[in-house]
Amino acid sequence: RYAIKFLNNVVSCGCHDLSELTPQIILRACLIEPVTGCYTYYRVFLKYLADQELIALDYSPLVPKDRRKKKLPDVYSKEEILKLEAAYDRKTDRGKRDYAMVLLASRLKLRPSDIVTLKFDEIDFKNDHIQFTQQKTDVELVLPLVPELKEALLEYIEVRPKSDSPYVFLRSH
């Protein structure tokens, strides 16, 4: 039932073939008619599609968490997040670095510990995904490299100080 509802939402977002599925379509499909309890099923369904190789990547981590019955306040609204992202001076090297780090948190929901330990060999720019093991849970994740994040990372890497460090983000920069 939930898989059919999700697929109907995907179709209403203009995607008629699973090979055309993108992170943006998934997020829009999730937000069409949020029903309490449905997101868990959406994540399981997307994981199944990836396991069966019916879609290229496991998009399940992009699905929002189900809201709990007890209403908890959100830390930041969508507008606040967009304001935060827009506040960085992307003309400076530091601004490019900070902007890329904030996008990793806001778009992929990465923890700070995962952002600062992200290594170059965990980012696949050719196939547009990031694959790493979470610091806190020791769980391996493969996340799509959304276009705005890819662009921000490439902009930062261009101005990143020369270093032999395997980490994308230098602590002293």
N, C-alpha and C positions, 0 to 999 in steps of 0.2 A: 504494500500500500504506500509506504513512504518512498520507495524507489520510484514508483510510478508518479507520485506527486513531484518528486525532485526532477525526473525526466521531463514532465510536463512544464515545469518551471524553466528548465534549460531550453526547451523548444520555444517557449514564449519569449526567451531572451534572444532568439534568432539562431540558435545552434541546432541543426538538424542531423548532425553526424558527430559521433563521439570523438572522431579524429580532429574536429574543429574546437573541442573544448579548451577553454583558456581559464586562467585564474579569475579574470574579470567576469566571465560568464558564470562561473561557479558562485562567486560572491553575490552577483545580482540575483541568481536563482535562489540562493538561500534567503535573500531579503524580500522576495516577492510577498510571501505570506508566512511570516515566521509563526510556527505553531510550537507551543511548549513540548519539548521532547523529541522534535523531529530532527534536530541537528545531529544527534548521536547516530541515528539511522542513516543520515546523509553521509556522515564520515565513514561508517561501516560499508556502505554501498560503494563509495569512491575507492576505498581500500580494496574491496573485492574486484572492482574493475581493473585496478592497477595490477593486482596479483594475477588476474587472468590475462594480463597483457592486452586488455581491450582499450586501455588508454596508456599513453606514453609514460606519464608520471603519476605518482600517488599524490593527489590533490587534497586528500582528507585533512591534513593539518590546516588548510585554509578555511575550513568550515567553522563558523563561530561556535563557541561553547553554548550549550543550552542554558538558558536563564533558570536560576533556581526559583522555587516557588516563593521563597522569601526574597523580596525585591532588594537587591544590593545596589548601591549607587555605582555608576561607572566612574572610573578615575578621570577620563577625559572624553569629551564629546567629539564627534567627527569634526566639527568646526574648530575645536581647540587643537586637535591633532594637525589639521591642515594649516592653522596659524603657526603652530610650532615648526612644522616643516618649512613654511615660507619664511621664517625668521632668520634662517642661516644665510650669511653672505657667501654665496657660492663663487664669488670672484676671488676669495682668498683660499689658500691651501687648507688652512684649518677649517674654514667653513665647508669646504668640499668633503673633508674627512667627517666632520660632525654630521653633515646632512646625510651621508651614506650610512652612518651608524644609526641615526634616527629612523631612516627608512627600513633598515633591517628590523628594528623594534616595532615600528608601526605597521608595516606591510606584511611581515612574516612572523611577527610576534616572538622574535628571538629574545632570550634573556640577556642581560648585560654580560654575564659570564660567557655566553656563547658568542657574542659579538666580538669581545676583546680577544678571544682565543681562535677566531676564524682564521684558517690558513688558506694560502693561495691554491694549494692542491685540492681544496674542498669546493672550489668554485669552478664550475664548468661553463664558461662563457659560450662555447660552441653549441652545447646542447641545452643551454638556459636552465640550469638547475644548480642547487647548492646541496652538497651531501656531507653531513658531519654527524658526530656523536655528541649528544647533549651533555654538558658538564654535570648538571644536577641529577639527571635521571639515567645517564649512561645508555640512552636509547638513540639508535641511529635514525636520522631524518633525511629525507630527500625532499627539498622544497623547490618550487619553480622560481626561477630568477625573473621576476616581473620586469617589464621594459624600463620603467622609471628607476628601479633599483640597479639594474644592469648599467644604465647610463651613469648613474651617480657613482657606482663603484669604479667604472672605467675612468671617469673624470678625476677621481681621487688618486687612482693608481698612477695616472700621468704625472701628478705633482708630488707623489709620495717621495720622501727622501730616500736616497739609495741606501740599501741595507741588505744584509744576508739573512735577516729574520724571515722565518716562514710565515709569520703572522701578517695579515693584511694591514691591521691598524697598529702603528708603532706607539708605544706608551709615552715616549718622550717628545712626540711631535705635537 
